[in-house]
Amino acid sequence: MSLKKLHFITISLLTIICVITLIGCSTADAIEPAEPAPPIPAGTATVIQTTPKLPSPPKLPLPPATPSSPEAPSPTLMTISKPIIQTSKESVPIKLPVSNSITIVDSLGQKLSFNTVPKNIATISPSATEILYAAGGTAVIRDRASNYPQEVQTLPDVGSAYNPSIESLINIQPDLVIIEALTQARFIPVLKQTNLKVMAVKAETVDDITENILKIGKIIDKEPTARIEVSNILSRLSLAKTYNSGSVLLLISDHDKNLYAARPESYTGLIATEVGLINKAAGLPDSGPYPGFATMSPETILMANPDFIVTITPAPKPAPRLSEIIKQIPPFARLKAIQSENVIEADVNLFLQAPGPRVIEAVEFLKDRIKR
């Protein structure tokens, strides 16, 4: 073997040894971190301390914070449930409770208590109907003579105010029946036998009218409306008062052509008093078919000799008007009222048949006519 070959073999072996040594060193370097893994417990002490702090975010488990979201829905459910209950109550047509139980004394001295607001109300006289509507109420049935306000003309009726159909009232079963105290008190016993609540109103004076408007306003929970109406009536009456020193007779006739004059105590007499006229029928006794009126003979009328004569004709047109008839009675030609053409034909509803809130219209009408 030549020296060159030996030299080459020697170099090759040295090279291989060096490579093996290098590989061994690199392997040792690679394995060392794996072997120091046991020491890592010491090192992991720091790593473990950081790792426990990583679990502390699990403490944060903000996902579990969603338990608070179950609490948020609960107010929502409660707020939803309340309106549903209220809506269902309002949609059912039931009587609304009055804030407190109400007790009133009517025009006949009856004590009436109300724990609920009466909704279905029957009125069987023009006075009752007009007082109810002035207070802000409405009726479900009326008498035939009730024609104001206009809307009541479409309501079913119980017939005449003097002889209403009790059967019609029983069939409707109203919460309250309002009657006129002076002419309809006789109906109370039979209506009470059918368990109907009956209230009587009257309208002989301004106080009667305003007090009954306020009472009904309280019963039907419309007190502000009733107070406004009363205030309007009183202020207009105050303006209408003329303090005229003239005298008056307010006359009506029956089928037999007898004449009757309204006394100051009657509703018709009240109209003249509010204007400021002196009623020549004062002091005369109540007589004849019309409450509050006195029978007048031609001689009594001639003796009274008023400045103004107001006539009321109950019969509808084309029946002749009383204002024209009295002018044709020969002795009456001497009367001052006829000579000065101060004979005034008045509306039967305003002056006789419907005592009530429209007293102001009657007073204003009379004030206007006596000024001409």
C-alpha positions in Angstrom: 0.0 0.0 0.0 1.5 3.3 -1.0 2.0 6.2 1.4 -0.4 8.3 -0.6 -3.2 5.7 -0.1 -2.3 5.5 3.7 -2.4 9.3 3.9 -5.8 9.4 2.1 -7.2 6.6 4.4 -5.9 8.4 7.5 -7.5 11.7 6.4 -10.8 10.0 5.6 -10.9 8.3 9.0 -10.1 11.6 10.7 -12.8 13.2 8.7 -15.3 10.5 9.7 -14.3 10.8 13.3 -14.8 14.6 13.2 -18.2 14.2 11.5 -19.3 11.6 14.2 -18.0 13.9 16.9 -19.9 16.8 15.4 -23.1 14.7 15.1 -22.6 13.6 18.7 -22.3 17.1 19.9 -25.3 18.4 18.0 -27.3 15.4 19.3 -26.2 16.2 22.8 -27.4 19.8 22.3 -30.7 18.7 21.0 -31.3 16.1 23.7 -30.1 18.4 26.5 -33.3 20.5 26.7 -35.2 17.3 26.8 -33.1 15.9 29.6 -33.2 19.1 31.7 -37.0 18.5 31.7 -36.5 17.2 35.2 -34.9 20.6 36.3 -37.9 22.2 34.7 -39.9 21.7 37.9 -37.6 24.4 39.3 -38.0 26.5 36.2 -41.7 25.6 36.0 -42.1 27.1 39.4 -42.1 30.4 37.5 -43.9 28.9 34.6 -46.5 27.3 37.0 -47.0 30.7 38.6 -47.7 32.3 35.3 -49.9 29.3 34.4 -52.0 29.7 37.5 -52.6 33.3 36.5 -53.8 31.9 33.2 -56.4 29.9 35.1 -57.3 33.1 36.8 -58.9 34.3 33.5 -61.0 31.1 33.8 -61.9 32.9 37.0 -63.1 35.5 34.7 -65.4 33.0 33.1 -67.3 35.9 31.6 -69.3 33.3 29.8 -70.8 32.4 33.2 -71.5 36.2 33.5 -74.4 35.3 31.2 -76.3 34.3 34.3 -77.0 38.0 34.7 -78.7 38.0 31.3 -81.4 35.7 32.7 -82.1 38.6 35.1 -82.5 41.1 32.3 -85.3 39.2 30.7 -87.3 39.0 33.9 -88.1 42.8 33.9 -89.0 42.5 30.3 -91.4 39.8 31.0 -92.9 41.7 33.8 -93.3 44.9 31.7 -95.0 42.9 29.0 -97.3 41.1 31.3 -98.8 44.3 32.8 -100.0 45.9 29.6 -101.6 42.6 28.6 -103.6 42.6 31.8 -104.6 46.2 31.4 -105.6 45.8 27.8 -107.8 42.9 28.6 -109.5 44.8 31.3 -110.1 47.8 29.1 -111.4 45.8 26.2 -114.1 44.2 28.4 -117.2 46.5 28.6 -117.5 46.6 32.4 -118.6 49.3 34.7 -115.8 51.5 36.0 -115.6 51.8 39.7 -116.2 55.2 41.2 -113.2 56.3 43.2 -115.3 56.2 46.4 -118.8 55.2 47.1 -121.1 58.1 46.4 -124.3 58.9 48.3 -126.6 61.7 47.1 -130.0 63.0 48.2 -132.4 63.5 45.2 -135.2 66.1 44.8 -137.6 63.9 46.7 -135.3 63.3 49.7 -134.3 59.8 48.7 -130.8 58.7 49.6 -129.1 56.9 46.7 -125.7 55.2 46.9 -123.5 54.4 43.9 -120.5 52.0 44.1 -120.1 52.0 40.3 -120.6 54.5 37.5 -124.0 53.9 35.9 -123.6 53.3 32.2 -127.1 52.5 30.9 -129.4 55.4 32.0 -133.1 55.9 31.2 -134.7 59.3 31.3 -138.5 59.5 31.2 -139.1 63.2 31.2 -137.7 66.1 29.2 -136.2 67.7 32.3 -134.4 64.5 33.3 -133.0 64.1 29.7 -131.7 67.6 29.4 -130.2 67.7 32.9 -128.4 64.4 32.2 -127.0 65.6 28.9 -126.0 69.0 30.4 -123.9 67.0 33.0 -122.1 65.2 30.2 -124.1 61.9 30.2 -126.1 60.0 27.6 -129.3 58.0 27.8 -130.3 54.6 26.3 -134.0 55.3 26.4 -136.2 58.4 26.7 -139.8 59.5 26.9 -141.6 60.6 23.7 -141.5 64.3 24.6 -137.7 64.4 25.1 -136.4 66.0 21.9 -133.3 67.9 23.0 -130.4 67.5 22.4 -131.1 66.4 18.8 -129.3 63.1 19.2 -131.9 61.8 21.7 -134.5 61.8 18.9 -133.0 58.5 17.6 -133.3 56.7 20.9 -136.2 54.2 21.6 -138.9 55.7 23.8 -141.1 54.5 26.6 -144.1 56.4 25.4 -145.6 59.5 27.1 -143.9 61.0 30.2 -147.4 60.9 31.9 -147.8 57.2 31.3 -144.5 55.5 30.4 -144.2 51.9 29.5 -142.8 50.3 32.7 -142.3 47.0 30.7 -140.0 48.8 28.3 -137.8 49.9 31.2 -137.8 46.5 32.8 -136.7 44.9 29.5 -133.7 47.3 29.2 -132.7 46.9 32.8 -131.0 50.3 33.1 -128.5 51.0 35.8 -130.4 54.2 36.7 -133.8 55.7 35.9 -134.1 59.5 36.2 -137.6 60.9 36.6 -139.1 64.4 37.2 -140.0 64.8 40.8 -143.2 66.8 40.7 -145.1 64.9 38.0 -143.6 61.4 38.1 -143.1 60.6 41.8 -146.0 58.1 41.5 -143.9 55.8 39.4 -141.2 55.2 42.1 -143.0 52.3 44.0 -143.6 50.2 40.9 -140.1 50.9 39.5 -138.5 49.9 42.8 -140.4 46.7 42.9 -138.5 45.7 39.7 -135.2 46.5 41.5 -134.5 49.5 39.4 -132.6 52.4 40.9 -134.7 55.7 40.6 -133.5 59.3 41.0 -135.9 62.2 41.0 -134.9 65.7 39.7 -136.8 68.9 39.6 -136.2 72.3 37.9 -138.5 74.9 39.6 -135.6 77.2 40.5 -132.1 77.9 39.1 -130.7 76.2 42.3 -132.7 73.1 41.5 -131.3 73.0 37.9 -127.7 73.6 38.8 -127.7 71.3 41.9 -129.1 68.4 39.9 -126.6 68.9 37.1 -123.8 68.7 39.6 -125.2 65.7 41.4 -125.6 63.8 38.1 -122.1 64.9 37.0 -120.8 63.3 40.3 -122.7 60.1 39.8 -121.5 59.6 36.2 -118.0 60.7 36.9 -118.3 63.9 34.8 -117.9 66.5 37.5 -115.6 68.9 35.4 -118.2 68.9 32.5 -121.0 69.5 35.0 -119.2 72.4 36.7 -118.5 74.1 33.3 -122.2 73.9 32.4 -123.3 75.3 35.7 -120.8 78.1 35.4 -122.0 78.9 31.9 -125.7 79.0 33.0 -125.0 81.3 36.0 -122.8 83.8 34.1 -125.3 84.1 31.2 -128.2 84.5 33.7 -126.3 87.3 35.4 -125.9 89.1 32.1 -129.5 88.6 31.1 -131.0 90.2 34.2 -132.4 93.6 33.2 -134.1 94.7 36.5 -137.0 95.9 34.3 -139.7 97.5 36.4 -142.4 96.3 33.9 -145.1 93.8 34.9 -146.1 90.6 33.2 -148.6 87.8 33.0 -147.5 84.4 31.5 -150.7 82.8 30.2 -151.7 79.3 29.0 -155.1 78.0 27.9 -156.7 74.5 28.0 -159.1 72.8 25.6 -162.1 74.6 27.2 -160.4 78.0 26.6 -159.8 78.6 30.3 -156.8 80.8 31.0 -154.1 80.1 33.7 -151.2 82.3 34.7 -147.8 81.1 35.9 -147.0 81.9 39.5 -143.5 83.2 40.4 -142.9 79.8 42.2 -143.3 77.9 38.9 -140.5 77.3 36.3 -142.3 79.5 33.8 -142.6 82.2 36.5 -138.9 81.8 37.2 -138.1 82.9 33.7 -139.9 86.3 34.1 -138.3 86.7 37.6 -134.8 86.2 36.1 -135.4 88.9 33.5 -136.5 91.2 36.3 -140.2 91.5 35.5 -142.9 91.8 38.2 -145.3 88.8 38.0 -148.9 89.9 38.4 -149.9 86.3 39.4 -147.9 86.5 42.7 -150.0 85.5 45.7 -152.7 83.7 43.7 -153.5 80.1 44.7 -152.2 77.1 42.7 -155.2 75.8 40.7 -156.0 74.1 37.4 -154.3 71.3 35.5 -150.9 72.9 35.3 -148.7 72.7 38.5 -147.6 76.2 39.5 -150.3 78.0 37.6 -153.4 79.9 38.9 -156.8 80.1 37.2 -157.4 83.6 35.7 -160.8 84.9 34.8 -161.0 87.7 32.3 -161.9 90.1 35.1 -158.7 89.2 37.0 -156.6 89.7 33.9 -158.2 93.1 33.3 -157.5 94.1 36.9 -153.9 93.0 36.6 -153.4 95.0 33.3 -149.7 94.0 32.9 -147.2 95.8 30.7 -146.3 92.5 28.9 -148.3 89.3 28.3 -146.4 86.1 27.4 -148.5 83.4 25.9 -147.8 79.6 25.6 -149.6 77.4 23.2 -149.2 73.7 24.0 -150.9 72.5 20.8 -148.5 72.2 17.8 -149.1 74.2 14.6 -151.4 74.6 12.7 -153.4 75.1 15.9 -154.0 78.8 16.4 -151.6 80.6 18.7 -152.9 81.9 22.1 -151.2 85.3 21.4 -153.6 85.8 18.5 -156.7 84.4 20.3 -156.5 86.8 23.3 -156.4 89.8 20.9 -159.8 88.7 19.6 -161.4 88.8 23.1 -163.3 92.1 23.1 -162.6 93.2 26.8 -158.9 92.6 26.4 -158.6 95.4 23.9 -158.2 97.7 26.9 -155.1 95.9 28.2 -151.9 97.9 28.1 -150.0 94.9 26.7 -152.3 94.6 23.7 -152.5 98.4 23.0 -148.7 98.6 23.0 -148.3 95.3 21.1 -146.4 93.7 23.9 -147.9 90.2 23.5 -145.2 87.7 23.1 -145.7 84.1 22.0 -143.2 81.8 23.7 -141.8 78.4 22.8 -143.7 75.6 24.6 -140.6 73.5 25.2 -138.5 76.3 26.6 -141.2 77.9 28.8 -143.3 74.9 29.9 -142.5 71.3 28.8 -138.7 71.1 29.4 -137.7 72.9 32.6 -134.0 72.6 32.9 -130.6 73.8 31.6 -132.2 75.7 28.7 -133.7 78.2 31.2 -131.0 80.5 30.0 -132.3 80.3 26.4 -135.8 81.2 27.6 -134.5 84.1 29.7 -132.4 85.5 26.9 -135.4 85.2 24.5 -137.7 87.1 26.9 -135.1 89.8 27.6 -134.7 90.4 23.9 -138.4 90.7 23.3 -139.2 93.1 26.1 -136.5 95.4 24.9 -138.0 95.9 21.4 
